[in-house]
Amino acid sequence: MQATLPTTATSGKPVVDTQASEFLTFRLGAESYGIEILKVQEIRGFEAPTAIANAPAFIKGVINLRGVIVPILDLRVKFRLNEARYDEFTVVIILNVAGRVVGVVVDSVSDVLTLASDAIRPTPEFASATFDTKYITGLGTLDDQMIILLDIEKLMTGADMALVDGAVH
């Protein structure tokens, strides 16, 4: 039996770079985002969660996932994108971050991609204090498409999320 090397999504050539990473890509509005595949536990169709009183607008509520109560967050609301619509393509990505199980609502899941480190560009700096890029680890390039790579652990453990005690900054 012969071992095969993973190939990059851009070239189809074997990856020699030991820094290649796999990302689950998904859509929020017109943009593509990616998160480390190792943080993903499962992908589920959207089901209306049980609302929690006085929760921030981006926390849609909770679901019971095989006996585990899982908070459900809508990244479209968190990122202040256009109005969030729930349709047959809307999915919930169940994540395991900082020892917690959390679900995030996205428009659709696209693919799992392997990106070599040379296909990932650093996040540009912005002068505006109102535009925070601390949750973005870089920008992946695939053909002519840009994929915004999120540090989902940093996002989920941020103080504004109120999901994890002793939030990491």
C-alpha positions in Angstrom: 0.0 0.0 0.0 1.5 3.3 -1.0 1.0 6.5 1.0 -0.2 9.6 -0.8 0.6 13.1 0.2 -2.2 15.6 0.7 -2.5 18.1 -2.2 -3.1 21.8 -2.0 -6.4 23.1 -3.1 -4.7 25.6 -5.4 -2.2 23.5 -7.3 -3.2 19.9 -6.9 0.5 19.2 -6.3 1.8 17.2 -3.3 2.3 19.3 -0.1 5.9 19.4 0.9 5.3 22.2 3.4 4.9 20.8 6.9 3.0 23.9 7.9 0.0 23.1 5.7 -3.3 23.3 7.6 -6.8 22.1 7.0 -9.8 24.4 7.2 -13.5 24.0 7.0 -14.8 26.8 4.8 -18.2 28.3 5.0 -20.2 31.3 3.8 -21.4 34.3 5.6 -23.2 36.6 3.2 -21.0 37.0 0.1 -17.7 36.1 1.9 -15.9 32.9 2.5 -14.5 32.1 5.9 -12.3 29.2 7.2 -11.8 27.7 10.6 -9.3 25.0 11.7 -10.9 21.6 11.0 -9.6 20.2 14.3 -12.0 22.5 16.2 -15.0 21.1 14.3 -17.0 18.4 16.1 -19.9 18.1 13.6 -22.1 19.9 11.1 -25.9 19.9 11.6 -28.9 21.4 9.8 -30.3 24.5 11.5 -33.0 23.9 14.1 -34.5 26.8 16.1 -32.8 26.9 19.5 -34.5 27.6 22.8 -34.1 31.3 23.4 -32.4 32.6 26.6 -33.8 35.8 28.2 -31.5 38.8 28.1 -28.8 37.1 26.0 -26.9 39.3 23.5 -28.5 39.4 20.0 -25.9 37.1 18.5 -26.6 34.3 21.0 -29.7 32.7 19.5 -30.3 30.3 22.4 -29.4 26.7 23.3 -30.0 23.2 21.9 -29.8 19.8 23.6 -27.2 17.8 21.7 -27.3 14.2 23.0 -27.6 15.4 26.6 -25.2 18.4 26.3 -26.7 21.9 26.4 -25.0 23.8 23.6 -25.1 27.6 23.2 -25.9 28.6 19.5 -24.3 31.8 18.2 -25.1 33.5 14.9 -21.9 34.7 13.3 -23.8 36.8 10.8 -25.3 38.8 13.7 -21.9 38.9 15.6 -20.1 40.2 12.6 -22.9 42.7 11.8 -23.6 41.4 8.3 -26.8 41.7 6.5 -30.0 40.4 8.0 -29.7 36.8 9.0 -32.1 34.6 7.0 -32.7 31.0 7.9 -33.3 28.6 5.0 -32.6 25.1 3.9 -28.9 25.9 3.4 -28.4 27.4 6.9 -26.3 25.1 9.0 -24.8 24.9 12.5 -21.2 24.1 12.9 -20.7 22.4 16.3 -17.2 23.3 17.7 -15.1 22.2 20.5 -13.2 25.2 21.8 -11.6 25.9 25.1 -13.1 22.7 26.5 -16.7 23.8 25.6 -19.1 22.7 23.0 -20.5 25.7 21.0 -22.6 25.9 17.9 -22.2 28.7 15.3 -24.9 29.4 12.6 -23.5 30.1 9.1 -25.2 30.5 5.7 -23.7 27.3 4.3 -20.6 25.0 4.5 -18.4 24.9 1.4 -15.5 22.5 1.7 -12.5 21.3 3.6 -9.3 22.8 2.2 -5.7 22.2 2.8 -3.8 25.5 2.6 0.0 25.6 2.6 1.6 28.3 4.7 2.6 30.2 1.5 -1.1 30.4 0.5 -2.0 32.3 3.7 -1.3 36.0 3.9 -1.2 38.1 7.1 -4.2 40.1 8.1 -3.8 43.7 6.9 -3.5 46.4 9.6 -6.3 49.0 9.8 -6.1 52.4 11.5 -9.7 52.4 12.8 -10.1 51.2 16.3 -13.7 50.3 15.5 -12.6 47.6 13.1 -11.1 44.7 15.1 -9.1 42.1 13.3 -7.8 40.2 16.4 -10.0 37.2 15.5 -8.6 36.9 11.9 -5.4 34.8 11.6 -4.9 35.5 7.9 -6.3 35.5 4.4 -6.1 32.3 2.5 -6.0 32.5 -1.3 -7.6 29.9 -3.5 -7.6 30.6 -7.2 -9.1 34.1 -7.4 -11.0 33.8 -4.1 -10.1 35.1 -0.7 -10.9 33.1 2.4 -11.0 34.9 5.8 -9.3 32.6 8.3 -10.8 32.9 11.8 -9.1 32.1 15.1 -12.4 30.6 16.3 -10.9 29.8 19.8 -9.9 33.5 20.3 -13.3 34.6 19.0 -15.3 32.2 21.3 -13.2 33.0 24.4 -13.3 36.8 23.9 -14.7 38.7 26.9 -17.7 40.0 24.7 -18.8 36.4 24.1 -19.3 35.6 27.8 -19.0 31.9 27.0 -16.0 30.8 29.0 -15.1 31.9 32.5 -11.8 33.7 32.8 -11.8 34.7 29.1 -8.5 34.6 27.3 -7.4 37.9 25.6 
